[in-house]
């Protein structure tokens, strides 16, 4: 993740929402105790591994060329979202990341409202369970909330939470910056399992003609002979 605050960003926002409601209410009851606990809970990382695949809604974007790929080999792959289907049943689909502060607050507030005015009273252990339930129900939302500073990315995501023991047989491993990381394929193509590729854009390189031709040959080799390859319109030199 290129956002160091990810996941905890949503936890922080939920904490601020709960804190605001806690301070505005003069009542002393079960819901107020739940809000008070949520207001001081700084972390809600579940006992699960988060896997996601990311897309950008805008192709041939300067910030993406700068942030991803090496100077000698950069490609932008355009997909048809409707051509994907989940490779894992727990993956709901591809959804946009939410950067707007108002929409983020509204989403978390709706989840929180579902947990209030449910238990008229309870003991301290019930408060803990209620807070845990709120965080569990917010997990999917947390995975789609990002700081507005990253709005230029126009990101969409498919997300999977793998609990201990789940999807072990699907694991693959890659080397990333000297660290071995586990991966799980989340999406496959609907048609003959081929990815729904629409276009490939070859980024700036030492030889744009060579990189374009190499991409055409590779696409043909793996059954994507009808996918066009185009050079980037951005004259990036580094």
Rosetta blueprint (number, residue, H / E / L):
1 X L
2 X L
3 X L
4 X L
5 X L
6 X L
7 X L
8 X H
9 X H
10 X H
11 X H
12 X H
13 X H
14 X H
15 X H
16 X H
17 X H
18 X H
19 X H
20 X H
21 X H
22 X H
23 X H
24 X H
25 X L
26 X L
27 X L
28 X L
29 X L
30 X H
31 X H
32 X H
33 X H
34 X H
35 X H
36 X H
37 X H
38 X H
39 X H
40 X H
41 X L
42 X L
43 X L
44 X L
45 X L
46 X L
47 X L
48 X E
49 X E
50 X E
51 X E
52 X E
53 X E
54 X E
55 X E
56 X E
57 X L
58 X L
59 X L
60 X L
61 X L
62 X H
63 X H
64 X H
65 X H
66 X H
67 X H
68 X L
69 X L
70 X E
71 X L
72 X L
73 X E
74 X L
75 X E
76 X E
77 X E
78 X E
79 X E
80 X L
81 X H
82 X H
83 X H
84 X E
85 X E
86 X E
87 X L
88 X L
89 X L
90 X L
91 X L
92 X L
93 X L
94 X L
95 X E
96 X E
97 X L
98 X E
99 X L
100 X L
101 X H
102 X H
103 X H
104 X H
105 X H
106 X H
107 X H
108 X H
109 X H
110 X H
111 X H
112 X H
113 X H
114 X L
115 X L
116 X L
117 X L
118 X L
119 X L
120 X L
121 X L
122 X L
123 X L
124 X H
125 X H
126 X H
127 X H
128 X H
129 X H
130 X H
131 X H
132 X H
133 X H
134 X H
135 X H
136 X H
137 X H
138 X H
139 X H
140 X H
141 X H
142 X H
143 X L
144 X L
145 X E
146 X L
147 X L
148 X H
149 X H
150 X H
151 X H
152 X H
153 X H
154 X L
155 X E
156 X E
157 X E
158 X E
159 X E
160 X E
161 X E
162 X E
163 X E
164 X L
165 X L
166 X L
167 X L
168 X H
169 X H
170 X H
171 X L
172 X E
173 X E
174 X E
175 X E
176 X E
177 X L
178 X L
179 X E
180 X E
181 X E
182 X E
183 X E
184 X L
185 X L
186 X L
187 X E
188 X E
189 X E
190 X L
191 X L
192 X L
193 X L
194 X L
195 X L
196 X L
197 X E
198 X E
199 X E
200 X E
201 X E
202 X E
203 X L
204 X L
205 X L
206 X L
207 X L
208 X H
209 X H
210 X H
211 X H
212 X H
213 X H
214 X H
215 X H
216 X H
217 X H
218 X H
219 X H
220 X H
221 X H
222 X L
223 X L
224 X L
225 X L
226 X L
227 X L
228 X E
229 X E
230 X E
231 X E
232 X L
233 X L
234 X L
235 X L
236 X L
237 X L
238 X L
